[in-house]
Amino acid sequence: MKNVSTIQLNRRVIDQLKKAKEHPRQTYNELLEKMSRIFITLKQRNQYDEFLHKIQQPKMKELWDNKEDEAWENA
C-alpha cells in the first residue's frame, strides 16, 4: 500500500464524515476526495465572483452616486 498515510481526526469530525457518506460502503478516502474537489471548485468560483464584483464597483458607484437620484429621494 504505497502512497498511503495515517491521519488523526477528532471524533466529532469522524461522526460528521459518517453522516456525509452517500452510501454505507463509501470509504473516507473517497468521501474526502470528493469533498476536496467540491471545495476547490467553490473556491475558484468565489474568486471569480469577487473579481466581477470588484470590476463592477466603480461603474455601480457612478450609476448610484449621482445628483438625479438624490433629487428623486427628496421628492
N, CA, C and O atoms as a GROMACS GRO file, in nm:
protein
  300
    1MET      N    1   0.083  -0.118   0.000
    1MET     CA    2   0.000   0.000   0.000
    1MET      C    3   0.087   0.124   0.000
    1MET      O    4   0.106   0.190   0.103
    2LYS      N    5   0.140   0.154  -0.114
    2LYS     CA    6   0.224   0.270  -0.131
    2LYS      C    7   0.138   0.396  -0.138
    2LYS      O    8   0.021   0.388  -0.178
    3ASN      N    9   0.193   0.510  -0.101
    3ASN     CA   10   0.123   0.638  -0.104
    3ASN      C   11   0.001   0.644  -0.012
    3ASN      O   12  -0.100   0.706  -0.046
    4VAL      N   13   0.010   0.580   0.101
    4VAL     CA   14  -0.098   0.581   0.200
    4VAL      C   15  -0.040   0.636   0.329
    4VAL      O   16   0.072   0.604   0.367
    5SER      N   17  -0.119   0.720   0.398
    5SER     CA   18  -0.074   0.772   0.526
    5SER      C   19  -0.184   0.760   0.629
    5SER      O   20  -0.299   0.729   0.596
    6THR      N   21  -0.150   0.784   0.751
    6THR     CA   22  -0.244   0.780   0.861
    6THR      C   23  -0.257   0.922   0.915
    6THR      O   24  -0.158   0.988   0.943
    7ILE      N   25  -0.381   0.967   0.931
    7ILE     CA   26  -0.404   1.098   0.990
    7ILE      C   27  -0.492   1.082   1.112
    7ILE      O   28  -0.575   0.991   1.120
    8GLN      N   29  -0.475   1.171   1.207
    8GLN     CA   30  -0.558   1.167   1.327
    8GLN      C   31  -0.670   1.269   1.311
    8GLN      O   32  -0.647   1.384   1.275
    9LEU      N   33  -0.793   1.222   1.338
    9LEU     CA   34  -0.909   1.309   1.328
    9LEU      C   35  -0.982   1.311   1.461
    9LEU      O   36  -0.988   1.211   1.533
   10ASN      N   37  -1.037   1.425   1.492
   10ASN     CA   38  -1.119   1.441   1.610
   10ASN      C   39  -1.244   1.353   1.593
   10ASN      O   40  -1.294   1.338   1.482
   11ARG      N   41  -1.293   1.296   1.700
   11ARG     CA   42  -1.409   1.207   1.695
   11ARG      C   43  -1.530   1.278   1.633
   11ARG      O   44  -1.608   1.217   1.561
   12ARG      N   45  -1.545   1.406   1.661
   12ARG     CA   46  -1.655   1.486   1.606
   12ARG      C   47  -1.647   1.490   1.454
   12ARG      O   48  -1.749   1.482   1.386
   13VAL      N   49  -1.526   1.504   1.400
   13VAL     CA   50  -1.506   1.507   1.254
   13VAL      C   51  -1.541   1.372   1.194
   13VAL      O   52  -1.602   1.365   1.088
   14ILE      N   53  -1.502   1.266   1.260
   14ILE     CA   54  -1.534   1.131   1.211
   14ILE      C   55  -1.686   1.111   1.206
   14ILE      O   56  -1.739   1.054   1.111
   15ASP      N   57  -1.755   1.159   1.310
   15ASP     CA   58  -1.902   1.148   1.312
   15ASP      C   59  -1.964   1.228   1.197
   15ASP      O   60  -2.061   1.183   1.135
   16GLN      N   61  -1.909   1.344   1.168
   16GLN     CA   62  -1.960   1.425   1.056
   16GLN      C   63  -1.935   1.353   0.923
   16GLN      O   64  -2.020   1.355   0.834
   17LEU      N   65  -1.819   1.292   0.910
   17LEU     CA   66  -1.787   1.219   0.788
   17LEU      C   67  -1.882   1.101   0.768
   17LEU      O   68  -1.925   1.072   0.656
   18LYS      N   69  -1.916   1.034   0.876
   18LYS     CA   70  -2.010   0.922   0.868
   18LYS      C   71  -2.146   0.970   0.817
   18LYS      O   72  -2.209   0.904   0.734
   19LYS      N   73  -2.191   1.087   0.865
   19LYS     CA   74  -2.319   1.142   0.822
   19LYS      C   75  -2.315   1.187   0.676
   19LYS      O   76  -2.417   1.186   0.607
   20ALA      N   77  -2.197   1.228   0.629
   20ALA     CA   78  -2.183   1.281   0.493
   20ALA      C   79  -2.172   1.172   0.387
   20ALA      O   80  -2.185   1.201   0.268
   21LYS      N   81  -2.150   1.048   0.428
   21LYS     CA   82  -2.136   0.940   0.330
   21LYS      C   83  -2.261   0.929   0.244
   21LYS      O   84  -2.373   0.942   0.293
   22GLU      N   85  -2.241   0.904   0.114
   22GLU     CA   86  -2.352   0.888   0.021
   22GLU      C   87  -2.407   0.746   0.024
   22GLU      O   88  -2.524   0.724  -0.008
   23HIS      N   89  -2.324   0.651   0.062
   23HIS     CA   90  -2.368   0.513   0.078
   23HIS      C   91  -2.278   0.449   0.184
   23HIS      O   92  -2.164   0.493   0.203
   24PRO      N   93  -2.326   0.347   0.253
   24PRO     CA   94  -2.253   0.289   0.367
   24PRO      C   95  -2.112   0.237   0.334
   24PRO      O   96  -2.025   0.240   0.420
   25ARG      N   97  -2.090   0.190   0.212
   25ARG     CA   98  -1.960   0.131   0.179
   25ARG      C   99  -1.861   0.234   0.124
   25ARG      O  100  -1.748   0.199   0.090
   26GLN      N  101  -1.903   0.360   0.115
   26GLN     CA  102  -1.814   0.465   0.066
   26GLN      C  103  -1.701   0.484   0.169
   26GLN      O  104  -1.726   0.499   0.288
   27THR      N  105  -1.578   0.485   0.120
   27THR     CA  106  -1.464   0.500   0.210
   27THR      C  107  -1.445   0.647   0.246
   27THR      O  108  -1.490   0.736   0.174
   28TYR      N  109  -1.376   0.670   0.357
   28TYR     CA  110  -1.344   0.808   0.395
   28TYR      C  111  -1.255   0.871   0.288
   28TYR      O  112  -1.265   0.991   0.262
   29ASN      N  113  -1.169   0.792   0.229
   29ASN     CA  114  -1.081   0.843   0.124
   29ASN      C  115  -1.163   0.895   0.005
   29ASN      O  116  -1.138   1.004  -0.046
   30GLU      N  117  -1.262   0.816  -0.038
   30GLU     CA  118  -1.349   0.858  -0.149
   30GLU      C  119  -1.427   0.984  -0.112
   30GLU      O  120  -1.440   1.076  -0.192
   31LEU      N  121  -1.478   0.986   0.009
   31LEU     CA  122  -1.556   1.098   0.056
   31LEU      C  123  -1.473   1.226   0.064
   31LEU      O  124  -1.515   1.332   0.017
   32LEU      N  125  -1.355   1.216   0.123
   32LEU     CA  126  -1.268   1.332   0.135
   32LEU      C  127  -1.217   1.381   0.000
   32LEU      O  128  -1.200   1.502  -0.020
   33GLU      N  129  -1.194   1.289  -0.090
   33GLU     CA  130  -1.152   1.326  -0.225
   33GLU      C  131  -1.263   1.408  -0.294
   33GLU      O  132  -1.236   1.511  -0.355
   34LYS      N  133  -1.386   1.360  -0.283
   34LYS     CA  134  -1.499   1.431  -0.344
   34LYS      C  135  -1.520   1.567  -0.277
   34LYS      O  136  -1.543   1.667  -0.344
   35MET      N  137  -1.511   1.569  -0.145
   35MET     CA  138  -1.530   1.695  -0.072
   35MET      C  139  -1.423   1.797  -0.109
   35MET      O  140  -1.452   1.916  -0.123
   36SER      N  141  -1.301   1.752  -0.125
   36SER     CA  142  -1.193   1.845  -0.160
   36SER      C  143  -1.211   1.899  -0.301
   36SER      O  144  -1.185   2.017  -0.325
   37ARG      N  145  -1.256   1.816  -0.396
   37ARG     CA  146  -1.283   1.864  -0.533
   37ARG      C  147  -1.393   1.970  -0.532
   37ARG      O  148  -1.382   2.072  -0.600
   38ILE      N  149  -1.499   1.944  -0.457
   38ILE     CA  150  -1.610   2.040  -0.448
   38ILE      C  151  -1.562   2.170  -0.385
   38ILE      O  152  -1.596   2.279  -0.432
   39PHE      N  153  -1.483   2.160  -0.280
   39PHE     CA  154  -1.432   2.279  -0.211
   39PHE      C  155  -1.346   2.363  -0.304
   39PHE      O  156  -1.360   2.486  -0.308
   40ILE      N  157  -1.258   2.299  -0.378
   40ILE     CA  158  -1.170   2.371  -0.471
   40ILE      C  159  -1.251   2.441  -0.580
   40ILE      O  160  -1.222   2.555  -0.615
   41THR      N  161  -1.352   2.373  -0.632
   41THR     CA  162  -1.439   2.432  -0.734
   41THR      C  163  -1.512   2.554  -0.679
   41THR      O  164  -1.517   2.657  -0.745
   42LEU      N  165  -1.567   2.542  -0.560
   42LEU     CA  166  -1.637   2.654  -0.499
   42LEU      C  167  -1.544   2.770  -0.471
   42LEU      O  168  -1.581   2.887  -0.489
   43LYS      N  169  -1.425   2.739  -0.429
   43LYS     CA  170  -1.326   2.844  -0.400
   43LYS      C  171  -1.291   2.919  -0.528
   43LYS      O  172  -1.280   3.042  -0.526
   44GLN      N  173  -1.272   2.849  -0.638
   44GLN     CA  174  -1.241   2.912  -0.765
   44GLN      C  175  -1.359   2.996  -0.813
   44GLN      O  176  -1.339   3.106  -0.864
   45ARG      N  177  -1.480   2.946  -0.796
   45ARG     CA  178  -1.599   3.020  -0.837
   45ARG      C  179  -1.612   3.148  -0.754
   45ARG      O  180  -1.648   3.253  -0.807
   46ASN      N  181  -1.583   3.138  -0.625
   46ASN     CA  182  -1.591   3.254  -0.537
   46ASN      C  183  -1.488   3.360  -0.578
   46ASN      O  184  -1.518   3.479  -0.573
   47GLN      N  185  -1.369   3.316  -0.617
   47GLN     CA  186  -1.267   3.410  -0.662
   47GLN      C  187  -1.315   3.482  -0.787
   47GLN      O  188  -1.291   3.602  -0.802
   48TYR      N  189  -1.382   3.412  -0.877
   48TYR     CA  190  -1.434   3.473  -0.999
   48TYR      C  191  -1.544   3.574  -0.964
   48TYR      O  192  -1.547   3.684  -1.020
   49ASP      N  193  -1.633   3.537  -0.871
   49ASP     CA  194  -1.739   3.628  -0.828
   49ASP      C  195  -1.681   3.755  -0.764
   49ASP      O  196  -1.730   3.865  -0.790
   50GLU      N  197  -1.577   3.739  -0.682
   50GLU     CA  198  -1.513   3.855  -0.620
   50GLU      C  199  -1.449   3.944  -0.726
   50GLU      O  200  -1.456   4.066  -0.716
   51PHE      N  201  -1.387   3.883  -0.828
   51PHE     CA  202  -1.326   3.959  -0.936
   51PHE      C  203  -1.434   4.042  -1.009
   51PHE      O  204  -1.414   4.161  -1.033
   52LEU      N  205  -1.545   3.978  -1.043
   52LEU     CA  206  -1.653   4.050  -1.110
   52LEU      C  207  -1.706   4.165  -1.024
   52LEU      O  208  -1.732   4.274  -1.074
   53HIS      N  209  -1.722   4.139  -0.898
   53HIS     CA  210  -1.772   4.241  -0.807
   53HIS      C  211  -1.677   4.362  -0.803
   53HIS      O  212  -1.722   4.476  -0.806
   54LYS      N  213  -1.548   4.335  -0.797
   54LYS     CA  214  -1.451   4.444  -0.790
   54LYS      C  215  -1.449   4.528  -0.917
   54LYS      O  216  -1.439   4.650  -0.910
   55ILE      N  217  -1.460   4.464  -1.033
   55ILE     CA  218  -1.455   4.542  -1.156
   55ILE      C  219  -1.587   4.615  -1.180
   55ILE      O  220  -1.590   4.713  -1.255
   56GLN      N  221  -1.695   4.570  -1.118
   56GLN     CA  222  -1.824   4.637  -1.134
   56GLN      C  223  -1.842   4.754  -1.037
   56GLN      O  224  -1.923   4.842  -1.062
   57GLN      N  225  -1.768   4.756  -0.928
   57GLN     CA  226  -1.785   4.857  -0.825
   57GLN      C  227  -1.775   5.000  -0.878
   57GLN      O  228  -1.864   5.080  -0.847
   58PRO      N  229  -1.672   5.037  -0.954
   58PRO     CA  230  -1.663   5.177  -1.000
   58PRO      C  231  -1.784   5.220  -1.084
   58PRO      O  232  -1.834   5.331  -1.068
   59LYS      N  233  -1.831   5.133  -1.173
   59LYS     CA  234  -1.946   5.167  -1.257
   59LYS      C  235  -2.072   5.178  -1.173
   59LYS      O  236  -2.153   5.269  -1.195
   60MET      N  237  -2.090   5.089  -1.079
   60MET     CA  238  -2.208   5.094  -0.993
   60MET      C  239  -2.207   5.221  -0.909
   60MET      O  240  -2.311   5.284  -0.890
   61LYS      N  241  -2.092   5.258  -0.858
   61LYS     CA  242  -2.080   5.382  -0.781
   61LYS      C  243  -2.117   5.501  -0.869
   61LYS      O  244  -2.188   5.591  -0.825
   62GLU      N  245  -2.070   5.501  -0.992
   62GLU     CA  246  -2.101   5.608  -1.087
   62GLU      C  247  -2.252   5.615  -1.113
   62GLU      O  248  -2.310   5.724  -1.118
   63LEU      N  249  -2.316   5.499  -1.128
   63LEU     CA  250  -2.459   5.496  -1.155
   63LEU      C  251  -2.544   5.535  -1.034
   63LEU      O  252  -2.645   5.603  -1.048
   64TRP      N  253  -2.502   5.494  -0.917
   64TRP     CA  254  -2.583   5.516  -0.797
   64TRP      C  255  -2.557   5.650  -0.732
   64TRP      O  256  -2.649   5.711  -0.676
   65ASP      N  257  -2.434   5.698  -0.737
   65ASP     CA  258  -2.400   5.824  -0.671
   65ASP      C  259  -2.409   5.939  -0.771
   65ASP      O  260  -2.308   5.989  -0.819
   66ASN      N  261  -2.532   5.979  -0.802
   66ASN     CA  262  -2.550   6.091  -0.894
   66ASN      C  263  -2.660   6.183  -0.843
   66ASN      O  264  -2.745   6.142  -0.765
   67LYS      N  265  -2.656   6.305  -0.886
   67LYS     CA  266  -2.748   6.407  -0.836
   67LYS      C  267  -2.893   6.380  -0.877
   67LYS      O  268  -2.985   6.415  -0.802
   68GLU      N  269  -2.916   6.319  -0.994
   68GLU     CA  270  -3.052   6.291  -1.039
   68GLU      C  271  -3.123   6.198  -0.940
   68GLU      O  272  -3.239   6.220  -0.906
   69ASP      N  273  -3.054   6.095  -0.894
   69ASP     CA  274  -3.114   6.004  -0.798
   69ASP      C  275  -3.139   6.073  -0.666
   69ASP      O  276  -3.241   6.048  -0.602
   70GLU      N  277  -3.048   6.158  -0.623
   70GLU     CA  278  -3.064   6.230  -0.497
   70GLU      C  279  -3.186   6.321  -0.504
   70GLU      O  280  -3.257   6.338  -0.405
   71ALA      N  281  -3.210   6.380  -0.620
   71ALA     CA  282  -3.326   6.466  -0.636
   71ALA      C  283  -3.455   6.386  -0.619
   71ALA      O  284  -3.550   6.435  -0.559
   72TRP      N  285  -3.459   6.264  -0.671
   72TRP     CA  286  -3.578   6.181  -0.658
   72TRP      C  287  -3.600   6.136  -0.512
   72TRP      O  288  -3.714   6.120  -0.469
   73GLU      N  289  -3.492   6.117  -0.439
   73GLU     CA  290  -3.507   6.077  -0.300
   73GLU      C  291  -3.572   6.185  -0.218
   73GLU      O  292  -3.644   6.154  -0.123
   74ASN      N  293  -3.550   6.310  -0.252
   74ASN     CA  294  -3.605   6.421  -0.175
   74ASN      C  295  -3.739   6.471  -0.231
   74ASN      O  296  -3.793   6.570  -0.182
   75ALA      N  297  -3.792   6.404  -0.332
   75ALA     CA  298  -3.918   6.450  -0.393
   75ALA      C  299  -4.037   6.414  -0.308
   75ALA      O  300  -4.150   6.446  -0.345
   0.00000   0.00000   0.00000
